[in-house]
Amino acid sequence: AQAERAVRDWLVEPRQRGSVLPVLGPAGVGKTALLRTIHEQFPSSVLVDCRGLTMDEVAHGLLDAFGIDAASLRGQDPLFDAVVKIRRDAIVLLCNVQWSGALFTSREPDRIAGSLATTFGAHSRGCVRVVVEADSARHRVHIRRANEIVLDDETDGADVVALLGSYPQLRALAASEVRDTPLSVWEFLCSVLQERTDEESLRRLTQQLPDVVAVQNTAAGVTAGFVSDALKYAIRSHGTLAPAEQLAVVEALLGSSMWTSPASPASANTSASVNAYGSRAVAVHAALGGGLPRLLDGRPDFVALCNRTGLLEGIAEAWPDGVPMGGTAADAHYLDVEGVAPRSQGEWLSWLHWAAVNRGRTEWAEALADSAVRLPWRTSWSCWRPYGIFGEHTGTSG
């Protein structure tokens, strides 16, 4: 009730127009419920549940709410240009920011709570007030904490420890980088972590723990996920995988059929769900295990079969303070910064191939082009200055 009054007072205070208010606190303390209550009290406010969304998706949703056609925006910073044109007072409530992003380990919480919230709050000519929910324990959410409201409670984690002691298979489910994990992927992760089980046993476990694990039927088959992201985070925190275990997951995924020829005998015996999971998450597992730098520049086939989103998330996790110059990480980072958002994996690889040719890494580029994914186009010759190269460079003038 005290926090509710504080948020309400902040929203009606004239001097707070065009500002950002963080609502912080540990997982499960009730931050989302608070923002939904505020939304009921201010029915004209714009409420966005950011769970699972990217910054771009949240931005498009907000622009739609303000009646701005995102497709018509042009210029070097189209979002900024759109926000400065907002002329009406408005309240934006961003809940579950800490759980945004397609993968559980994601840079999206920081992007939404940081640059996106600041753009709307600080550059809307004082019209928009933004309330941002974030988990104070999530290290990837960095918010300027000048006027935050903090909810708190006292939890010792004893229930989570007891749960893991009775059901060690939950540790593998928590380690999954996707929220809804196919049973075959859960079984795969259990086997890597030395927990012997099978899909039927896991299905029975979910029936024993309906308040912990939710099961649903999807187009990809039966999936399992924790009833809340907060619970997954708590279990994940108490059962953290060691770097060696993360790398064991990477090696197991590298040994699956996704890294072999489609005609190989292993292909028929490997779950399509495991293959799809590996494409999305193997780069993040490699980053968490400390092995991503070695794989990026030493294994073109690894890069070829990493989903673009997962690769960028892995790079952001491996180098939170900025990518090093002169390699694949820099190429992928700057392609993303420049707005290269291909519609297919092959097109993305063609851009990485082009960037490698610019660096003179022709052998690496050829190995990438010979991967299992067909490139729609290849670069035969280029004299474009490589990303992050300043001063004199061989073959160029000026």
Secondary structure as UniProt FT lines:
FT   HELIX           2..12
FT   HELIX           14..16
FT   TURN            17..18
FT   STRAND          20..24
FT   TURN            27..28
FT   HELIX           31..41
FT   TURN            43..44
FT   STRAND          46..49
FT   TURN            51..52
FT   HELIX           55..65
FT   TURN            66..67
FT   HELIX           70..72
FT   HELIX           78..83
FT   TURN            84..85
FT   STRAND          90..95
FT   HELIX           97..99
FT   HELIX           108..111
FT   HELIX           112..116
FT   HELIX           117..122
FT   TURN            125..126
FT   STRAND          128..133
FT   TURN            136..137
FT   TURN            139..140
FT   STRAND          149..150
FT   HELIX           158..166
FT   HELIX           169..175
FT   STRAND          181..182
FT   HELIX           183..192
FT   TURN            193..194
FT   HELIX           199..208
FT   TURN            210..212
FT   STRAND          213..218
FT   TURN            219..220
FT   STRAND          221..226
FT   HELIX           229..238
FT   HELIX           243..254
FT   HELIX           257..259
FT   TURN            262..263
FT   HELIX           265..269
FT   HELIX           272..289
FT   HELIX           292..298
FT   HELIX           300..304
FT   HELIX           308..318
FT   TURN            320..321
FT   HELIX           328..337
FT   TURN            338..339
FT   HELIX           345..359
FT   HELIX           362..369
FT   TURN            387..388
FT   TURN            394..395
//
